[in-house]
């Protein structure tokens, strides 16, 4: 189930997002959703690598 979230961002960032949406033929919400998904996945990988390097988890867990 999708949930609506609200946040404030700088106007310049919205202009960039709108430009990306225009170039990709998507709406703003789709662009933001894809960016959020990508950012969360990247964070999870970085966190797993940090935890592995610090000995908090095994390679298998990472």
mmCIF file as gemmi writes it, N, C-alpha and C atoms, coordinates in Angstrom:
data_model
loop_
_atom_site.group_PDB
_atom_site.id
_atom_site.type_symbol
_atom_site.label_atom_id
_atom_site.label_alt_id
_atom_site.label_comp_id
_atom_site.label_asym_id
_atom_site.label_entity_id
_atom_site.label_seq_id
_atom_site.pdbx_PDB_ins_code
_atom_site.Cartn_x
_atom_site.Cartn_y
_atom_site.Cartn_z
_atom_site.occupancy
_atom_site.B_iso_or_equiv
_atom_site.pdbx_formal_charge
_atom_site.auth_seq_id
_atom_site.auth_asym_id
_atom_site.pdbx_PDB_model_num
ATOM 1 N N . UNK Axp A 1 ? 0.842 -1.181 0 1 0 ? 1 A 1
ATOM 2 C CA . UNK Axp A 1 ? 0 0 0 1 0 ? 1 A 1
ATOM 3 C C . UNK Axp A 1 ? 0.884 1.24 0 1 0 ? 1 A 1
ATOM 4 N N . UNK Axp A 2 ? 0.591 2.154 -0.873 1 0 ? 2 A 1
ATOM 5 C CA . UNK Axp A 2 ? 1.364 3.394 -0.958 1 0 ? 2 A 1
ATOM 6 C C . UNK Axp A 2 ? 0.906 4.371 0.119 1 0 ? 2 A 1
ATOM 7 N N . UNK Axp A 3 ? 1.859 5.121 0.628 1 0 ? 3 A 1
ATOM 8 C CA . UNK Axp A 3 ? 1.597 6.127 1.649 1 0 ? 3 A 1
ATOM 9 C C . UNK Axp A 3 ? 2.099 7.46 1.13 1 0 ? 3 A 1
ATOM 10 N N . UNK Axp A 4 ? 1.351 8.504 1.376 1 0 ? 4 A 1
ATOM 11 C CA . UNK Axp A 4 ? 1.76 9.84 0.957 1 0 ? 4 A 1
ATOM 12 C C . UNK Axp A 4 ? 2.672 10.445 2.008 1 0 ? 4 A 1
ATOM 13 N N . UNK Axp A 5 ? 3.786 11.04 1.555 1 0 ? 5 A 1
ATOM 14 C CA . UNK Axp A 5 ? 4.668 11.767 2.458 1 0 ? 5 A 1
ATOM 15 C C . UNK Axp A 5 ? 4.804 13.193 1.942 1 0 ? 5 A 1
ATOM 16 N N . UNK Axp A 6 ? 5.096 14.09 2.85 1 0 ? 6 A 1
ATOM 17 C CA . UNK Axp A 6 ? 5.257 15.495 2.491 1 0 ? 6 A 1
ATOM 18 C C . UNK Axp A 6 ? 6.581 15.984 3.041 1 0 ? 6 A 1
ATOM 19 N N . UNK Axp A 7 ? 7.317 16.72 2.232 1 0 ? 7 A 1
ATOM 20 C CA . UNK Axp A 7 ? 8.58 17.298 2.683 1 0 ? 7 A 1
ATOM 21 C C . UNK Axp A 7 ? 8.833 18.597 1.934 1 0 ? 7 A 1
ATOM 22 N N . UNK Axp A 8 ? 9.66 19.431 2.494 1 0 ? 8 A 1
ATOM 23 C CA . UNK Axp A 8 ? 10.023 20.688 1.847 1 0 ? 8 A 1
ATOM 24 C C . UNK Axp A 8 ? 11.408 20.543 1.236 1 0 ? 8 A 1
ATOM 25 N N . UNK Axp A 9 ? 11.545 21.038 0.01 1 0 ? 9 A 1
ATOM 26 C CA . UNK Axp A 9 ? 12.843 21.039 -0.659 1 0 ? 9 A 1
ATOM 27 C C . UNK Axp A 9 ? 13.047 22.393 -1.319 1 0 ? 9 A 1
ATOM 28 N N . UNK Axp A 10 ? 14.296 22.688 -1.581 1 0 ? 10 A 1
ATOM 29 C CA . UNK Axp A 10 ? 14.625 23.961 -2.219 1 0 ? 10 A 1
ATOM 30 C C . UNK Axp A 10 ? 14.024 24.03 -3.624 1 0 ? 10 A 1
ATOM 31 N N . UNK Axp A 11 ? 13.652 25.219 -4.018 1 0 ? 11 A 1
ATOM 32 C CA . UNK Axp A 11 ? 13.046 25.427 -5.328 1 0 ? 11 A 1
ATOM 33 C C . UNK Axp A 11 ? 13.975 24.975 -6.458 1 0 ? 11 A 1
ATOM 34 N N . UNK Axp A 12 ? 15.265 25.207 -6.294 1 0 ? 12 A 1
ATOM 35 C CA . UNK Axp A 12 ? 16.226 24.805 -7.32 1 0 ? 12 A 1
ATOM 36 C C . UNK Axp A 12 ? 16.223 23.288 -7.522 1 0 ? 12 A 1
ATOM 37 N N . UNK Axp A 13 ? 16.086 22.538 -6.433 1 0 ? 13 A 1
ATOM 38 C CA . UNK Axp A 13 ? 16.029 21.081 -6.539 1 0 ? 13 A 1
ATOM 39 C C . UNK Axp A 13 ? 14.784 20.643 -7.305 1 0 ? 13 A 1
ATOM 40 N N . UNK Axp A 14 ? 13.666 21.284 -7.038 1 0 ? 14 A 1
ATOM 41 C CA . UNK Axp A 14 ? 12.428 20.951 -7.748 1 0 ? 14 A 1
ATOM 42 C C . UNK Axp A 14 ? 12.568 21.244 -9.238 1 0 ? 14 A 1
ATOM 43 N N . UNK Axp A 15 ? 13.241 22.333 -9.566 1 0 ? 15 A 1
ATOM 44 C CA . UNK Axp A 15 ? 13.462 22.647 -10.983 1 0 ? 15 A 1
ATOM 45 C C . UNK Axp A 15 ? 14.259 21.536 -11.656 1 0 ? 15 A 1
ATOM 46 N N . UNK Axp A 16 ? 15.287 21.046 -10.973 1 0 ? 16 A 1
ATOM 47 C CA . UNK Axp A 16 ? 16.091 19.952 -11.525 1 0 ? 16 A 1
ATOM 48 C C . UNK Axp A 16 ? 15.271 18.674 -11.669 1 0 ? 16 A 1
ATOM 49 N N . UNK Axp A 17 ? 14.476 18.37 -10.669 1 0 ? 17 A 1
ATOM 50 C CA . UNK Axp A 17 ? 13.632 17.173 -10.712 1 0 ? 17 A 1
ATOM 51 C C . UNK Axp A 17 ? 12.614 17.282 -11.844 1 0 ? 17 A 1
ATOM 52 N N . UNK Axp A 18 ? 12.019 18.46 -11.994 1 0 ? 18 A 1
ATOM 53 C CA . UNK Axp A 18 ? 11.065 18.667 -13.087 1 0 ? 18 A 1
ATOM 54 C C . UNK Axp A 18 ? 11.738 18.523 -14.448 1 0 ? 18 A 1
ATOM 55 N N . UNK Axp A 19 ? 12.972 18.984 -14.563 1 0 ? 19 A 1
ATOM 56 C CA . UNK Axp A 19 ? 13.707 18.844 -15.818 1 0 ? 19 A 1
ATOM 57 C C . UNK Axp A 19 ? 13.984 17.368 -16.112 1 0 ? 19 A 1
ATOM 58 N N . UNK Axp A 20 ? 14.368 16.625 -15.097 1 0 ? 20 A 1
ATOM 59 C CA . UNK Axp A 20 ? 14.59 15.186 -15.268 1 0 ? 20 A 1
ATOM 60 C C . UNK Axp A 20 ? 13.287 14.508 -15.685 1 0 ? 20 A 1
ATOM 61 N N . UNK Axp A 21 ? 12.203 14.861 -15.021 1 0 ? 21 A 1
ATOM 62 C CA . UNK Axp A 21 ? 10.899 14.277 -15.353 1 0 ? 21 A 1
ATOM 63 C C . UNK Axp A 21 ? 10.531 14.569 -16.802 1 0 ? 21 A 1
ATOM 64 N N . UNK Axp A 22 ? 10.754 15.788 -17.239 1 0 ? 22 A 1
ATOM 65 C CA . UNK Axp A 22 ? 10.438 16.165 -18.614 1 0 ? 22 A 1
ATOM 66 C C . UNK Axp A 22 ? 11.273 15.343 -19.597 1 0 ? 22 A 1
ATOM 67 N N . UNK Axp A 23 ? 12.572 15.26 -19.328 1 0 ? 23 A 1
ATOM 68 C CA . UNK Axp A 23 ? 13.468 14.522 -20.23 1 0 ? 23 A 1
ATOM 69 C C . UNK Axp A 23 ? 13.152 13.032 -20.281 1 0 ? 23 A 1
ATOM 70 N N . UNK Axp A 24 ? 12.734 12.487 -19.157 1 0 ? 24 A 1
ATOM 71 C CA . UNK Axp A 24 ? 12.459 11.048 -19.075 1 0 ? 24 A 1
ATOM 72 C C . UNK Axp A 24 ? 11.01 10.704 -19.402 1 0 ? 24 A 1
ATOM 73 N N . UNK Axp A 25 ? 10.173 11.713 -19.602 1 0 ? 25 A 1
ATOM 74 C CA . UNK Axp A 25 ? 8.766 11.465 -19.907 1 0 ? 25 A 1
ATOM 75 C C . UNK Axp A 25 ? 7.99 10.906 -18.732 1 0 ? 25 A 1
ATOM 76 N N . UNK Axp A 26 ? 8.349 11.35 -17.529 1 0 ? 26 A 1
ATOM 77 C CA . UNK Axp A 26 ? 7.696 10.884 -16.305 1 0 ? 26 A 1
ATOM 78 C C . UNK Axp A 26 ? 7.105 12.077 -15.567 1 0 ? 26 A 1
ATOM 79 N N . UNK Axp A 27 ? 6.269 11.773 -14.6 1 0 ? 27 A 1
ATOM 80 C CA . UNK Axp A 27 ? 5.809 12.859 -13.742 1 0 ? 27 A 1
ATOM 81 C C . UNK Axp A 27 ? 6.763 13.002 -12.554 1 0 ? 27 A 1
ATOM 82 N N . UNK Axp A 28 ? 6.621 14.098 -11.848 1 0 ? 28 A 1
ATOM 83 C CA . UNK Axp A 28 ? 7.51 14.404 -10.718 1 0 ? 28 A 1
ATOM 84 C C . UNK Axp A 28 ? 7.482 13.301 -9.668 1 0 ? 28 A 1
ATOM 85 N N . UNK Axp A 29 ? 6.297 12.782 -9.365 1 0 ? 29 A 1
ATOM 86 C CA . UNK Axp A 29 ? 6.179 11.748 -8.331 1 0 ? 29 A 1
ATOM 87 C C . UNK Axp A 29 ? 6.959 10.491 -8.691 1 0 ? 29 A 1
ATOM 88 N N . UNK Axp A 30 ? 6.9 10.106 -9.948 1 0 ? 30 A 1
ATOM 89 C CA . UNK Axp A 30 ? 7.625 8.912 -10.385 1 0 ? 30 A 1
ATOM 90 C C . UNK Axp A 30 ? 9.126 9.111 -10.258 1 0 ? 30 A 1
ATOM 91 N N . UNK Axp A 31 ? 9.603 10.278 -10.667 1 0 ? 31 A 1
ATOM 92 C CA . UNK Axp A 31 ? 11.034 10.578 -10.546 1 0 ? 31 A 1
ATOM 93 C C . UNK Axp A 31 ? 11.453 10.527 -9.081 1 0 ? 31 A 1
ATOM 94 N N . UNK Axp A 32 ? 10.711 11.184 -8.218 1 0 ? 32 A 1
ATOM 95 C CA . UNK Axp A 32 ? 11.051 11.196 -6.791 1 0 ? 32 A 1
ATOM 96 C C . UNK Axp A 32 ? 11.011 9.794 -6.197 1 0 ? 32 A 1
ATOM 97 N N . UNK Axp A 33 ? 10.007 9.015 -6.561 1 0 ? 33 A 1
ATOM 98 C CA . UNK Axp A 33 ? 9.895 7.646 -6.052 1 0 ? 33 A 1
ATOM 99 C C . UNK Axp A 33 ? 11.11 6.819 -6.467 1 0 ? 33 A 1
ATOM 100 N N . UNK Axp A 34 ? 11.511 6.932 -7.722 1 0 ? 34 A 1
ATOM 101 C CA . UNK Axp A 34 ? 12.676 6.173 -8.202 1 0 ? 34 A 1
ATOM 102 C C . UNK Axp A 34 ? 13.958 6.614 -7.506 1 0 ? 34 A 1
ATOM 103 N N . UNK Axp A 35 ? 14.111 7.92 -7.308 1 0 ? 35 A 1
ATOM 104 C CA . UNK Axp A 35 ? 15.29 8.42 -6.599 1 0 ? 35 A 1
ATOM 105 C C . UNK Axp A 35 ? 15.315 7.925 -5.16 1 0 ? 35 A 1
ATOM 106 N N . UNK Axp A 36 ? 14.177 7.928 -4.494 1 0 ? 36 A 1
ATOM 107 C CA . UNK Axp A 36 ? 14.117 7.445 -3.114 1 0 ? 36 A 1
ATOM 108 C C . UNK Axp A 36 ? 14.479 5.966 -3.034 1 0 ? 36 A 1
ATOM 109 N N . UNK Axp A 37 ? 13.934 5.18 -3.929 1 0 ? 37 A 1
ATOM 110 C CA . UNK Axp A 37 ? 14.242 3.744 -3.937 1 0 ? 37 A 1
ATOM 111 C C . UNK Axp A 37 ? 15.735 3.528 -4.139 1 0 ? 37 A 1
ATOM 112 N N . UNK Axp A 38 ? 16.305 4.226 -5.106 1 0 ? 38 A 1
ATOM 113 C CA . UNK Axp A 38 ? 17.738 4.078 -5.384 1 0 ? 38 A 1
ATOM 114 C C . UNK Axp A 38 ? 18.581 4.515 -4.187 1 0 ? 38 A 1
ATOM 115 N N . UNK Axp A 39 ? 18.222 5.632 -3.577 1 0 ? 39 A 1
ATOM 116 C CA . UNK Axp A 39 ? 18.986 6.144 -2.435 1 0 ? 39 A 1
ATOM 117 C C . UNK Axp A 39 ? 18.925 5.189 -1.247 1 0 ? 39 A 1
ATOM 118 N N . UNK Axp A 40 ? 17.763 4.622 -0.981 1 0 ? 40 A 1
ATOM 119 C CA . UNK Axp A 40 ? 17.629 3.688 0.138 1 0 ? 40 A 1
ATOM 120 C C . UNK Axp A 40 ? 18.449 2.422 -0.119 1 0 ? 40 A 1
ATOM 121 N N . UNK Axp A 41 ? 18.406 1.904 -1.344 1 0 ? 41 A 1
ATOM 122 C CA . UNK Axp A 41 ? 19.205 0.715 -1.673 1 0 ? 41 A 1
ATOM 123 C C . UNK Axp A 41 ? 20.696 0.997 -1.517 1 0 ? 41 A 1
ATOM 124 N N . UNK Axp A 42 ? 21.143 2.154 -1.999 1 0 ? 42 A 1
ATOM 125 C CA . UNK Axp A 42 ? 22.557 2.516 -1.872 1 0 ? 42 A 1
ATOM 126 C C . UNK Axp A 42 ? 22.95 2.659 -0.406 1 0 ? 42 A 1
ATOM 127 N N . UNK Axp A 43 ? 22.082 3.245 0.403 1 0 ? 43 A 1
ATOM 128 C CA . UNK Axp A 43 ? 22.368 3.397 1.831 1 0 ? 43 A 1
ATOM 129 C C . UNK Axp A 43 ? 22.51 2.022 2.486 1 0 ? 43 A 1
ATOM 130 N N . UNK Axp A 44 ? 21.623 1.093 2.124 1 0 ? 44 A 1
ATOM 131 C CA . UNK Axp A 44 ? 21.679 -0.243 2.714 1 0 ? 44 A 1
ATOM 132 C C . UNK Axp A 44 ? 22.994 -0.94 2.376 1 0 ? 44 A 1
ATOM 133 N N . UNK Axp A 45 ? 23.457 -0.798 1.145 1 0 ? 45 A 1
ATOM 134 C CA . UNK Axp A 45 ? 24.731 -1.404 0.743 1 0 ? 45 A 1
ATOM 135 C C . UNK Axp A 45 ? 25.883 -0.761 1.51 1 0 ? 45 A 1
ATOM 136 N N . UNK Axp A 46 ? 25.905 0.567 1.567 1 0 ? 46 A 1
ATOM 137 C CA . UNK Axp A 46 ? 26.97 1.272 2.29 1 0 ? 46 A 1
ATOM 138 C C . UNK Axp A 46 ? 26.988 0.888 3.761 1 0 ? 46 A 1
ATOM 139 N N . UNK Axp A 47 ? 25.814 0.786 4.373 1 0 ? 47 A 1
ATOM 140 C CA . UNK Axp A 47 ? 25.715 0.422 5.79 1 0 ? 47 A 1
ATOM 141 C C . UNK Axp A 47 ? 26.229 -0.997 6.008 1 0 ? 47 A 1
ATOM 142 N N . UNK Axp A 48 ? 25.865 -1.913 5.117 1 0 ? 48 A 1
ATOM 143 C CA . UNK Axp A 48 ? 26.335 -3.295 5.238 1 0 ? 48 A 1
ATOM 144 C C . UNK Axp A 48 ? 27.852 -3.36 5.113 1 0 ? 48 A 1
ATOM 145 N N . UNK Axp A 49 ? 28.42 -2.601 4.179 1 0 ? 49 A 1
ATOM 146 C CA . UNK Axp A 49 ? 29.877 -2.581 4.023 1 0 ? 49 A 1
ATOM 147 C C . UNK Axp A 49 ? 30.559 -2.019 5.267 1 0 ? 49 A 1
ATOM 148 N N . UNK Axp A 50 ? 30.018 -0.947 5.811 1 0 ? 50 A 1
ATOM 149 C CA . UNK Axp A 50 ? 30.584 -0.365 7.035 1 0 ? 50 A 1
ATOM 150 C C . UNK Axp A 50 ? 30.524 -1.363 8.184 1 0 ? 50 A 1
ATOM 151 N N . UNK Axp A 51 ? 29.365 -1.996 8.347 1 0 ? 51 A 1
ATOM 152 C CA . UNK Axp A 51 ? 29.211 -2.966 9.432 1 0 ? 51 A 1
ATOM 153 C C . UNK Axp A 51 ? 30.174 -4.134 9.259 1 0 ? 51 A 1
ATOM 154 N N . UNK Axp A 52 ? 30.374 -4.584 8.019 1 0 ? 52 A 1
ATOM 155 C CA . UNK Axp A 52 ? 31.311 -5.674 7.755 1 0 ? 52 A 1
ATOM 156 C C . UNK Axp A 52 ? 32.737 -5.246 8.083 1 0 ? 52 A 1
ATOM 157 N N . UNK Axp A 53 ? 33.121 -4.054 7.645 1 0 ? 53 A 1
ATOM 158 C CA . UNK Axp A 53 ? 34.471 -3.549 7.899 1 0 ? 53 A 1
ATOM 159 C C . UNK Axp A 53 ? 34.737 -3.378 9.391 1 0 ? 53 A 1
ATOM 160 N N . UNK Axp A 54 ? 33.7 -3.062 10.144 1 0 ? 54 A 1
ATOM 161 C CA . UNK Axp A 54 ? 33.85 -2.871 11.584 1 0 ? 54 A 1
ATOM 162 C C . UNK Axp A 54 ? 33.688 -4.177 12.358 1 0 ? 54 A 1
ATOM 163 N N . UNK Axp A 55 ? 33.471 -5.278 11.64 1 0 ? 55 A 1
ATOM 164 C CA . UNK Axp A 55 ? 33.347 -6.575 12.289 1 0 ? 55 A 1
ATOM 165 C C . UNK Axp A 55 ? 32.014 -6.803 12.974 1 0 ? 55 A 1
ATOM 166 N N . UNK Axp A 56 ? 31.028 -5.979 12.678 1 0 ? 56 A 1
ATOM 167 C CA . UNK Axp A 56 ? 29.712 -6.115 13.307 1 0 ? 56 A 1
ATOM 168 C C . UNK Axp A 56 ? 28.89 -7.237 12.68 1 0 ? 56 A 1
ATOM 169 N N . UNK Axp A 57 ? 29.171 -7.534 11.404 1 0 ? 57 A 1
ATOM 170 C CA . UNK Axp A 57 ? 28.463 -8.6 10.709 1 0 ? 57 A 1
ATOM 171 C C . UNK Axp A 57 ? 29.461 -9.394 9.871 1 0 ? 57 A 1
ATOM 172 N N . UNK Axp A 58 ? 29.052 -10.595 9.482 1 0 ? 58 A 1
ATOM 173 C CA . UNK Axp A 58 ? 29.906 -11.424 8.628 1 0 ? 58 A 1
ATOM 174 C C . UNK Axp A 58 ? 29.672 -11.06 7.164 1 0 ? 58 A 1
ATOM 175 N N . UNK Axp A 59 ? 30.533 -11.56 6.304 1 0 ? 59 A 1
ATOM 176 C CA . UNK Axp A 59 ? 30.368 -11.328 4.871 1 0 ? 59 A 1
ATOM 177 C C . UNK Axp A 59 ? 29.034 -11.903 4.404 1 0 ? 59 A 1
ATOM 178 N N . UNK Axp A 60 ? 28.666 -13.049 4.948 1 0 ? 60 A 1
ATOM 179 C CA . UNK Axp A 60 ? 27.396 -13.675 4.587 1 0 ? 60 A 1
ATOM 180 C C . UNK Axp A 60 ? 26.226 -12.767 4.96 1 0 ? 60 A 1
ATOM 181 N N . UNK Axp A 61 ? 26.285 -12.122 6.114 1 0 ? 61 A 1
ATOM 182 C CA . UNK Axp A 61 ? 25.211 -11.234 6.551 1 0 ? 61 A 1
ATOM 183 C C . UNK Axp A 61 ? 25.173 -9.946 5.734 1 0 ? 61 A 1
ATOM 184 N N . UNK Axp A 62 ? 26.344 -9.503 5.286 1 0 ? 62 A 1
ATOM 185 C CA . UNK Axp A 62 ? 26.402 -8.265 4.512 1 0 ? 62 A 1
ATOM 186 C C . UNK Axp A 62 ? 25.715 -8.469 3.187 1 0 ? 62 A 1
